[in-house]
Amino acid sequence: MMFKISLAIFCVIGLATVHVSLAQNSPQDYLNAHNAARAQVGVGPLRWDAKVASYARNYVEKLKGSCKLVHQEDLMVRT
């Protein structure tokens, strides 16, 4: 009886986590979906740029303490 309960719990936990493992998490997954939408309207694809991603990540880390979204004036010059 205890084995059946343990097996049932294991199956429930396994099934509950399947959807998470199939989620789109990688930058390429998001980029593929975005580029598919761009293709539908005749716009060329984008490519992932690790340097820009790193800059954005650092900028978010700097801003997250203030809870204010503020754009830098020279943002386009840096990218």
N, C-alpha and C positions, 0 to 999 in steps of 0.2 A: 504494500500500500504506500509506504513512504517513497519507494522508487517511482511510482506513478505520479505522486505529487511533485517530486523533484523534477521529473521529466516534463511535466506540464508547466512548471515555473520556468524551466530552461527554454521551452518552446515559446512561451509568451514573451519572455525577454528577447529572445532571438528575433521573433517576428516584429517586435516593437522597434528594434534597431535597424531593420532592413532598409526602411525608407531613408534613414539618415545616411547610410552608406552609399545610397544611390543619388544623393544630393549633388548639385553642381557647386563645387567649392573652389576649384582651381581657377586661377586667372584665365586660363585658356578656355574653360567651360563658359565663363561669362562672356569672353570675347567672341567665342563661336556663336552664342545666342545673339549677341549684339550685331555681329557681322551678317547673320542671317536676316535680321530685320533691315539692315542697311541695304542688303542686296535686293530686297523686295521693292525698294523705292529707287533703285538704280544708283546707289551711292557706293563708292569703293570701300573695301575692307580696312579695318584698323589693325595694327599689330601691337603686341604688348611691348612696352619699353620699361625695362627693369630700373633704369636710372630715374625716369619720371615717377615710377611707382615708389621708389625709395624716398624721393623728395616729398611726395604726397604723404607717405607714412610718417616721416619726420615732422612735417608741418601739422598733421593731425595730432601727433603726440604733444606738440607745443601748444596747440589750441584747446585741447580737451579739458584742461584745468579751469579755463575761464567760461566754458559753455557758450562762447560767442563765435559765430562764423564770420570771419573777417578775411577778405581777400587782400593780398599784398598788392601794392601798386605796380611792382615790377615783375609780377608773376609770369607774364608772357615773355619777358626778356630772359628769364632763367630756364624756360623749357625749350 
